[in-house]
Amino acid sequence: MSKLEQLCAGFAKTDITPPHPRGMTLFGMDRVYPGAIGVRDPLYARATYIGTRSRGVLMVVLDTVTPLVIAPHQDEVIAELAGITGLPKPRIWILCTHTHSSVGEDPTYIFDWTHGDHYRMRTLSRYIDSLLLQIVAVGKEAFLKRQAVEIGYTSAPVSEVGASRRFKCSAGIVLPSWANGPTPLPGMRLVDRGPHDPEVGLVVFRAARDHRPIGALLNYSSHIHLYPTLQFSAELAGAVIQKMEQSHPGLMAIYTNGAEGNVSLDAHLAPQSSRPEDWDDQFNNGLELFGTRMMKGVEAAWKKLTFASRVRMGCAEATVPLRLYAQKDGRIPDQSEPLKKPLTALTINDLALIGHAEEAFVEMALGLKADSPFPQTFVLGFQGFRQKYFPSAHGIEEGGYESSMRYQGDALGKTVKTAVQMLTKLRQEAKS
């Protein structure tokens, strides 16, 4: 059996709210124009190092819709953090919470260049330059703050939060559902919803010297987006983190989003008001409602925690070769080189954390939890930069805009199988 090691962890955060938010683009839900009017609550980059003194994983989680906001500079940032920490590049994970009420991703997507909105372009460019420096600084700080810790982890049910946002109509057509819910065509009725993940995962770190909680990872698979707003906000992730940190002074919490390409909050939302003057109140009330429901699950999980400081830890990486159908048809195989989907893993005793790129359907998280050799397995989505929907085979068959990336065969199932093989090997190594 592999030797027991002292676990170390470090935590740090920095405010990444745009200093001049007015007029900046908010991403998602058709809010490209007219731009932001202010800030409801701050956006953060939150970082943690988890491992031994010399071997582990450094995570930086951004309150952005995807990590693609720094895509042109991803290699530079990871290389700089690798140089500072001595960690291999695959063990530096940059993720996001997937808040839609933050800056967008690719400037060529956000801006209509024919409008020549140079003020917005310059504002975004300066913001990204600053964000790159902040990511490196907060990652370095978390690494330097690493200390001996105890770890506890578990999961608990959470109800009336996430649900599948894909409805199937009586005619077999799949409709997405946001804010006001799905609107079937005349003569059709809604007959089916897909799956969702009914559990919230919790990992808590306590300082070994005095058993004081210093950090926590929260893991849940759902779009955290509520009603459209014209203010920057960390949305549900920010609301839950704030409640956790208020309940446990001195704790720094990090929200990690799982596999939620087909999961949202819409089933438990009241219809959006048609009166713009009501929208802020609806948004605030929604955050309080869902934040309270999430905290019930978090508190239930916290009560079940048991802690250990000496652990068996493993790290691994894998790639999954996947092929697409040609976009122009959707049935003709693409003849280009296979895509190489990256997977990364960190295991600590009976806990496994799997990082993956893409906005995967929730079936990925459910499949991994069912087949993993580790009793607690949490999927960390948006790790990496090639950001597209990653549908299940069933989702591709059903259609809908989230299935616009058409993979040959069961790409999601193949990814789950590869991840399980990687975890199985790590489990065997821990026992040998």
C-alpha angles and dihedrals in degrees: 000000000000116000125267115249135193109257118227131192138175132191136199139159138191133192111250097176109138108259090218103034100160110111095006117134120262112208125232140020095056094294098133091119141070090015134219123327097193148313126294096181134350126274117224143193106218121191136190135180114208122183141058123315091280109016129055147075131298115208127191113188116196127203090231134111092249136352087247090095085085096033098124089055101036096112092049093051095046092045091051092050090046089054092050097045103030089230121140111259094246088061094061106086123192111191138161140218092230096235109170092202094077139074118310129242124243115027090215088059099041099048130058095223092199088068090059094218094175094166092061092044093051092045092052093044092053090046093053092048089054093044092055091056091047093052092053092045096049092045091051091048093052091049093049091047093057113135139166109287144174118232131212126178140174142131135239138190119271120192137202095012115091126028137160110280092201116095123188116215126215088258090058094252117137117224126193117228127215135161098325096035129241122319112210120205118259112288094021129107132198111254110166146023124199129233131292136185110260096193137079118210123217132192117181128190122202126191106255093220098058106005091241115153107245104165145011139189118213117197126193136151111228143095102263092206123123129178119335113274134179093220129087110253141162085222118200094348091057093045094052094044091051091052092048093050092047090052093049112035112210093027121122112204128199124199115214118191117218128197109323109144090127100027129088143150096254099107090065099041127100112235113276113260117248088222112088090206088066097052100086092051091048091050093048094045090049092053091050092047097049094037090056092048092049091049091057088061093043092050091048090052093046091057090057096052123122120184137222131177101188109068146169107235133188137182128194144162133205139172128219116210109220133177129211133211114242110272094225092065112008093217103060113088115244108240096205124106115292117267112248109220110201123223126186130187139196118186127190116180104302095350126095125187115195119194119200139169125237135044096281126195113254091251086081093062093042092048094049093048090050097048104030117114088219115086092221115041122170124188116216110202132202092036103148132021114263094098116194136125112275106204129193119245088255090051092052090050091051094047126205129145094286087063094057090112099075113198125193110247124346099325094169092049090049090052092051090049092051091048092050090050090051092049092046090055091049090049092052092048090052090054097043 
